[in-house]
Amino acid sequence: MTTIHMRIQTPSPSTQHRSSVSPGDSWTIYRGGIEKIRPPSGAPVVVNFNILVVDINSINVEDMDFRIDMFVSQSWIESRLNMSEDIFEEDDDYVILTQEFFDNLWQPDPYFLNSKVSEIATLNHKFSLVTLYRNKTIKYSARINAIVACQMEFQSYPMDIQICPIYIESFSYNRKKLRLKWGTSGVTINPELKLLQYDIGKPAISEETIDYMLEKNGNFSRLVVFLRFERQIGHHLIQTFAPSTLVVMLSWFSFWLDLDAIPGRVALLVTSMLTLVTMFTGLKSDIPPVAYIKALDLWMAGCMMFVFAALGEFVVVKVLDLRHIKNDSQSFTDSRSFSRLMAMVKRQSIWDEEFVYATKPKKHTNDHLLPTLWLDPECQIVQTSETRSQKIDFYSRIMFPILFLFFIVLYWPIVLLKSTIQ
């Protein structure tokens, strides 16, 4: 039978009540158990971590978490092992151990601090691997499924970039006894990994020392990996920004309709407004209700303001047009009265001075009896004010597209710059 000897510190019967233990006893491991004691040394045990992210799915913005499948490997040196060379095959510097043997060894106790659920993937058995190297390094690898919480921010939605950290920390051993360290490969993302709504960037890693809880003694070593999720804007360009822009442009057609086409202009503008409201309501179901303003809120509010302004413009020009008609009617009535009075005066003058115009035909005299409405200077002034509402419509055809283009030029650079800085 192949044996592996481990030299550990264990208390003798005479010193069982003391806090220190004396080295020297040699244990032979077959299938039995040993005391799971941290390797005694003056320096902390260094545990190297490597992570391979296999898949990321179910990024849930409502619960603010995501599911991740990954291969996690941790390795450390067990200096108490006295191994026979017979256990290694020729030209191999490692041997794969059974799970029963690994359960009898001391193991570090790292855990994912911000995970809601984490478990080792299983089919017929747990997907885990224990490897023992010639230099007494033990490497434990397992495939882990975890649901990790992420505090997401939506100020720049839908151009937002979510930075989701994963914290790895020892539960029992402080920094003086155990130190977590990133391995040579650190964190690697599966190159074939693709997400539906996000582009995943290169992960950033760091090592920290943190004070956690008062119930724990000392500073604890912590590993942090930052996953970067950048939302793909193509979906929202097609489903949100392009349709809302077309709705705003559709409202501008009301400026070309006649002022008397009241049902057509009102129906066009009100329909445009209701379309934007319905679109905005449907988009709110994609993200949780937040207390701050999002970039999409500014866009939809701007679009609705332009449609509402077009509706307000129609009200203004219609009121001016009604005032013009009223004033024109009053002026026409006054002009007709004045014309009749002038005709009566001229007729009276003809009868009084008939001898002067006796040789002139009456037909010539009747030419001067035409209404003077279109010759009256005051009436010409009224005709000039008749085009005021039409001029407003004409200027609106130019100003509304210019202002909306200015809004677009101002909106996109600011939002994209803010999301990049974030």
C-alpha positions in Angstrom: 0.0 0.0 0.0 1.3 3.4 -0.9 1.7 5.7 2.0 2.0 9.5 2.4 3.5 10.7 5.7 2.5 14.1 7.2 4.4 15.7 10.0 2.1 17.9 12.0 2.0 19.7 15.3 -0.2 17.8 17.7 -0.6 18.2 21.5 0.9 15.6 23.8 -1.1 14.3 26.8 1.1 16.3 29.1 0.5 19.6 27.2 -3.1 19.1 26.2 -4.2 22.1 28.3 -1.6 24.5 26.8 -2.4 26.7 23.9 0.8 25.8 22.1 1.7 22.4 20.5 5.1 20.8 20.0 6.2 19.4 16.7 7.8 16.0 16.2 5.1 13.4 15.8 4.8 11.7 12.4 1.4 10.5 11.1 0.9 8.0 8.4 -2.2 8.6 6.3 -4.0 5.6 4.8 -7.8 6.0 4.8 -8.2 7.3 8.3 -8.6 10.9 9.3 -6.2 13.4 10.9 -6.7 16.6 12.8 -7.4 19.4 10.3 -4.9 22.0 11.5 -3.4 24.8 9.5 0.2 24.2 8.6 2.2 25.7 11.4 4.7 28.3 10.2 5.8 31.8 11.1 4.4 33.2 7.8 0.8 33.0 6.6 -0.2 30.2 4.3 -0.4 31.7 0.7 -3.3 30.4 -1.3 -3.2 31.2 -5.0 -6.5 31.7 -6.8 -7.3 31.3 -10.5 -10.7 31.7 -12.1 -11.9 30.7 -15.6 -15.3 32.3 -16.3 -17.2 29.7 -18.5 -20.6 31.4 -18.8 -22.6 34.4 -17.6 -26.3 34.5 -17.9 -29.5 35.8 -16.4 -28.3 39.3 -15.8 -31.3 40.4 -13.8 -31.7 44.2 -13.5 -34.7 43.9 -11.3 -33.0 41.8 -8.6 -29.6 43.4 -9.5 -27.7 40.1 -9.7 -26.3 37.8 -12.3 -25.6 34.0 -12.6 -22.0 32.9 -13.3 -20.5 29.5 -14.1 -16.8 29.3 -13.5 -13.9 27.0 -12.8 -12.1 28.0 -9.6 -8.7 26.6 -8.6 -6.9 27.3 -5.4 -3.4 26.0 -4.6 -1.2 26.0 -1.5 1.9 24.2 -0.2 1.4 21.5 2.5 4.9 21.4 3.9 4.0 18.5 6.3 3.6 16.0 3.5 6.4 13.3 3.2 5.7 11.7 -0.1 7.1 8.6 -1.7 8.3 8.8 -5.3 6.4 5.6 -6.1 3.1 7.5 -6.2 4.2 9.5 -9.2 4.2 8.0 -12.6 7.2 8.3 -14.8 7.7 11.7 -16.3 4.8 13.1 -14.3 5.3 15.6 -11.5 1.7 15.3 -10.1 -0.8 12.8 -9.1 -4.6 13.0 -8.9 -5.9 12.3 -5.4 -9.3 10.9 -4.4 -11.8 13.1 -2.7 -11.6 11.0 0.4 -8.0 11.7 0.8 -8.6 15.5 0.3 -11.2 15.5 3.0 -8.6 14.4 5.5 -6.3 17.3 4.7 -6.4 20.9 6.0 -8.2 23.1 3.5 -8.5 26.9 3.3 -12.1 28.3 3.7 -12.6 31.0 1.1 -16.1 32.1 0.2 -17.8 34.6 -2.1 -18.8 37.5 0.0 -21.5 39.0 -2.2 -23.0 35.8 -3.6 -26.6 35.0 -3.0 -26.2 31.3 -3.9 -23.0 29.3 -4.7 -22.6 25.6 -5.1 -20.4 23.1 -6.8 -21.8 21.8 -10.1 -22.9 18.2 -10.0 -24.1 15.5 -12.4 -23.4 12.0 -11.0 -20.9 13.5 -8.7 -19.3 16.8 -7.8 -17.2 18.3 -10.5 -14.0 18.7 -8.5 -10.4 17.7 -8.9 -7.5 17.4 -6.3 -3.9 17.4 -7.6 -0.8 16.7 -5.6 2.6 17.9 -7.0 6.1 16.8 -6.2 6.9 20.1 -4.5 4.1 19.4 -2.0 1.6 21.8 -3.7 -2.0 20.8 -3.4 -4.3 22.2 -6.1 -8.1 22.0 -5.7 -10.3 22.8 -8.7 -14.1 22.8 -9.0 -16.8 24.1 -11.2 -19.0 26.5 -9.3 -22.4 28.0 -10.1 -23.1 31.2 -8.2 -25.7 34.0 -8.2 -23.8 37.2 -7.4 -25.3 40.4 -6.3 -24.3 43.6 -8.1 -25.2 47.1 -7.2 -26.2 48.5 -10.6 -26.6 52.2 -11.6 -28.9 53.3 -14.3 -28.3 57.0 -14.7 -26.9 56.5 -18.2 -29.4 53.8 -19.2 -29.5 52.5 -22.0 -25.9 53.5 -22.5 -24.9 52.3 -19.1 -21.8 50.3 -18.1 -22.2 48.1 -15.1 -19.1 47.2 -13.0 -19.9 44.1 -10.9 -17.3 43.0 -8.3 -16.9 39.5 -6.9 -15.3 39.4 -3.5 -13.4 36.4 -2.3 -12.4 36.2 1.4 -11.4 33.8 4.0 -14.0 33.2 6.7 -11.9 32.0 9.6 -8.3 32.9 9.1 -7.1 36.5 9.2 -4.2 37.9 7.2 -1.6 36.8 9.7 -2.6 33.1 9.2 -3.8 33.0 5.6 -3.2 35.2 2.6 -5.2 35.1 -0.6 -3.3 35.9 -3.8 -4.1 35.8 -7.5 -2.3 33.1 -9.5 -0.4 33.6 -12.7 -3.5 33.5 -14.9 -5.7 35.4 -12.5 -9.2 35.7 -14.1 -9.8 34.5 -17.6 -13.0 35.0 -19.6 -14.1 32.3 -22.0 -13.3 33.7 -25.5 -16.5 32.2 -26.9 -18.7 33.8 -24.3 -21.3 36.1 -25.8 -24.1 37.9 -24.0 -27.4 39.0 -25.6 -27.6 42.6 -24.4 -24.1 43.2 -23.1 -20.4 43.3 -24.2 -18.2 41.9 -21.5 -14.9 43.7 -21.1 -11.5 42.5 -19.7 -11.8 41.8 -16.0 -9.8 43.8 -13.5 -8.4 42.1 -10.4 -7.0 43.4 -7.1 -5.9 42.2 -3.7 -7.1 44.0 -0.5 -6.9 43.8 3.2 -10.2 44.6 4.9 -11.7 44.8 8.3 -15.0 42.9 8.1 -17.0 42.3 11.2 -16.5 43.0 14.9 -17.1 39.3 15.6 -13.9 38.6 13.6 -10.4 39.3 14.9 -7.9 41.1 12.8 -7.6 42.1 9.1 -8.7 39.7 6.5 -7.2 39.1 3.1 -9.6 39.6 0.2 -9.5 39.1 -3.6 -11.6 41.2 -5.9 -12.5 40.7 -9.5 -14.4 43.5 -11.4 -16.5 42.3 -14.3 -17.5 45.0 -16.8 -20.8 44.8 -18.6 -21.4 47.4 -21.3 -24.9 47.4 -22.6 -25.4 47.1 -26.4 -27.2 50.1 -27.7 -28.2 48.6 -31.1 -31.4 47.1 -29.7 -32.5 50.5 -28.2 -31.6 52.4 -31.4 -34.0 50.3 -33.4 -36.7 49.9 -30.8 -36.6 53.2 -29.0 -34.6 56.1 -30.4 -35.4 55.6 -34.1 -39.2 55.2 -33.7 -39.4 58.2 -31.3 -37.5 60.4 -33.7 -39.9 59.4 -36.5 -42.9 60.3 -34.3 -41.5 63.7 -33.6 -40.8 64.3 -37.3 -44.3 63.1 -38.1 -45.7 65.8 -35.9 -44.1 68.4 -38.1 -46.4 67.6 -41.0 -49.1 69.5 -39.1 -47.3 72.7 -40.1 -48.2 72.0 -43.8 -51.9 71.4 -43.1 -54.3 74.3 -43.6 -55.6 76.1 -40.5 -59.1 75.0 -41.3 -58.1 71.3 -41.2 -58.7 71.2 -37.4 -59.6 67.5 -37.1 -56.5 66.5 -39.2 -54.0 68.6 -37.3 -55.4 67.7 -33.8 -55.6 64.0 -34.7 -52.0 63.9 -36.0 -50.6 65.7 -32.9 -52.6 63.9 -30.3 -51.8 60.5 -31.9 -48.1 61.4 -31.9 -48.2 62.3 -28.2 -50.1 59.1 -27.2 -47.6 57.0 -29.2 -44.7 58.5 -27.3 -46.5 58.0 -23.9 -47.2 54.3 -24.8 -43.7 53.7 -25.9 -42.3 55.3 -22.7 -44.6 53.3 -20.5 -43.5 50.0 -22.1 -39.8 50.8 -21.6 -40.3 51.4 -17.9 -41.0 47.7 -17.4 -37.4 46.7 -18.5 -35.7 48.3 -15.5 -36.6 48.6 -11.8 -38.2 51.9 -10.7 -35.4 54.2 -9.5 -35.6 57.5 -7.8 -33.2 59.3 -10.1 -33.5 60.5 -13.7 -32.1 58.2 -16.5 -30.7 59.2 -19.8 -33.7 57.6 -21.5 -36.1 59.7 -19.4 -34.4 62.8 -20.8 -34.7 61.6 -24.4 -38.4 60.7 -24.1 -39.2 63.9 -22.2 -37.5 65.9 -25.0 -39.5 64.1 -27.7 -42.8 64.7 -25.9 -41.9 68.4 -25.4 -41.4 68.9 -29.1 -44.7 67.2 -29.9 -46.4 69.2 -27.2 -44.8 72.4 -28.6 -46.2 71.6 -32.0 -49.7 71.1 -30.5 -49.3 74.5 -28.6 -48.2 76.1 -31.9 -51.4 75.0 -33.6 -53.5 76.4 -30.7 -51.7 79.8 -31.0 -52.0 80.1 -34.8 -55.7 79.0 -34.6 -56.4 81.7 -32.0 -54.7 84.3 -34.1 -56.5 83.2 -37.2 -59.9 83.4 -35.4 -59.0 86.9 -34.2 -58.1 87.9 -37.7 -61.4 86.6 -39.1 -63.3 88.5 -36.5 -61.4 91.8 -37.1 -61.7 91.3 -40.9 -65.4 90.8 -40.6 -65.7 93.9 -38.5 -63.6 95.9 -40.9 -65.6 94.6 -43.8 -68.9 95.7 -42.2 -67.5 99.2 -41.4 -66.1 99.5 -44.9 -69.5 98.6 -46.5 -71.3 101.2 -44.3 -68.7 103.8 -45.3 -69.1 102.9 -49.0 -72.8 103.2 -48.9 -72.6 106.5 -47.2 -70.2 107.8 -49.8 -72.4 106.5 -52.6 -75.4 108.4 -51.1 -73.4 111.5 -50.9 -72.3 111.2 -54.4 -75.8 110.6 -55.7 -77.0 113.6 -53.8 -74.3 115.7 -55.4 -75.3 114.5 -58.9 -78.9 115.5 -58.4 -77.9 118.9 -57.1 -75.5 119.7 -59.8 -77.2 117.8 -62.6 -76.7 120.6 -65.0 -73.0 120.3 -64.7 -73.0 116.6 -65.6 -75.9 116.6 -68.0 -73.7 116.0 -71.0 -72.0 113.0 -69.3 -73.5 109.5 -69.5 -74.8 108.0 -66.3 -72.9 104.8 -66.9 -69.7 106.7 -66.2 -71.1 108.0 -63.0 -72.1 104.5 -61.8 -68.4 103.4 -62.0 -67.7 105.6 -59.0 -70.4 104.0 -57.0 -68.5 100.6 -56.6 -67.7 99.6 -53.0 -64.4 101.0 -51.9 -63.6 98.1 -49.6 -60.5 97.0 -51.6 -59.4 100.6 -52.2 -59.5 101.6 -48.6 -56.0 101.9 -47.0 -57.2 100.7 -43.7 -58.7 97.6 -45.3 -55.3 96.9 -46.9 -53.7 96.9 -43.5 -56.2 94.3 -42.3 -55.3 92.2 -45.3 -51.6 92.4 -44.4 -52.3 91.0 -40.9 -54.2 88.1 -42.4 -50.9 86.2 -43.1 -49.6 86.4 -39.5 -50.7 82.8 -38.6 -49.4 81.5 -41.9 -46.0 83.1 -41.2 -45.9 81.3 -37.8 -46.5 78.0 -39.6 -43.8 78.9 -42.1 -41.2 79.7 -39.5 -42.2 76.6 -37.5 -41.4 74.4 -40.5 -37.8 75.7 -40.2 -37.3 76.2 -36.5 -38.7 72.9 -35.1 -36.2 70.7 -37.1 -33.3 73.0 -36.3 -34.1 72.9 -32.5 -34.6 69.1 -32.6 -31.3 68.7 -34.4 -29.6 70.9 -31.7 -31.2 68.7 -29.0 -29.8 65.6 -30.6 -26.3 67.1 -31.0 -26.4 68.2 -27.4 -27.9 65.0 -25.9 -25.7 62.2 -27.4 -22.2 63.6 -26.7 -23.1 64.4 -23.1 -24.7 61.0 -22.4 -21.9 59.0 -24.1 -19.2 61.0 -22.3 -20.9 60.5 -19.0 -21.2 56.7 -19.5 -17.5 56.5 -20.5 -16.4 58.4 -17.4 -18.5 56.0 -15.3 
